[in-house]
Amino acid sequence: MARNQRKYTDEFKDTIVELYNSGKSLSEFSSEYGISKSTVNGWIKNLRPVVIDEG
C-alpha cells in the first residue's frame, strides 16, 4: 500500500455513492471529505448495480 493512502470502510463507500446518486457532485466530495474525484468515481463504477437482460 502506498504511503499516506487511506483505507475506507465499505459502509462509508456505500454512503458516498448513495450521496452521489442523489445529486451531489464529485467536486463537493473532494472539498468536503478530502477524497479525490477519481477515488469516488472508482467506487461509483464498482458499486454500480448489475443489470441483467432477460430478453
C-alpha positions as CSV (number, residue, x, y, z in Angstrom):
1,M,0.0,0.0,0.0
2,A,1.3,3.4,-0.9
3,R,2.3,5.8,1.8
4,N,-0.4,8.2,3.1
5,Q,-3.1,6.0,1.5
6,R,-6.3,6.0,3.5
7,K,-8.5,2.9,4.0
8,Y,-12.2,3.5,3.8
9,T,-14.9,1.1,5.1
10,D,-17.4,-0.4,2.7
11,E,-20.2,1.3,4.6
12,F,-18.5,4.7,4.0
13,K,-18.1,4.0,0.3
14,D,-21.7,3.0,0.0
15,T,-22.8,6.2,1.7
16,I,-20.7,8.3,-0.6
17,V,-22.1,6.5,-3.7
18,E,-25.7,7.0,-2.4
19,L,-25.0,10.7,-1.9
20,Y,-23.6,10.9,-5.4
21,N,-26.7,9.1,-6.8
22,S,-28.9,11.6,-5.0
23,G,-27.2,14.5,-6.9
24,K,-24.1,15.5,-5.0
25,S,-21.1,16.3,-7.3
26,L,-17.6,14.8,-7.3
27,S,-16.2,18.3,-6.6
28,E,-18.3,18.5,-3.5
29,F,-16.9,15.2,-2.2
30,S,-13.4,16.3,-3.0
31,S,-13.7,19.5,-1.0
32,E,-16.0,18.3,1.8
33,Y,-14.4,14.9,2.6
34,G,-10.9,15.3,1.2
35,I,-11.5,12.4,-1.2
36,S,-10.2,12.6,-4.8
37,K,-12.6,12.7,-7.6
38,S,-11.0,9.6,-9.2
39,T,-11.4,7.6,-5.9
40,V,-15.1,8.4,-5.7
41,N,-15.5,7.7,-9.5
42,G,-13.9,4.3,-8.9
43,W,-16.3,3.5,-6.1
44,I,-19.3,4.5,-8.3
45,K,-18.2,2.2,-11.0
46,N,-17.5,-0.7,-8.6
47,L,-20.8,-0.3,-6.8
48,R,-23.0,0.2,-9.9
49,P,-25.8,-2.4,-9.9
50,V,-25.6,-5.1,-12.5
51,V,-28.5,-5.1,-15.0
52,I,-29.4,-8.4,-16.4
53,D,-31.3,-8.5,-19.7
54,E,-33.8,-11.4,-19.6
55,G,-34.9,-11.0,-23.2
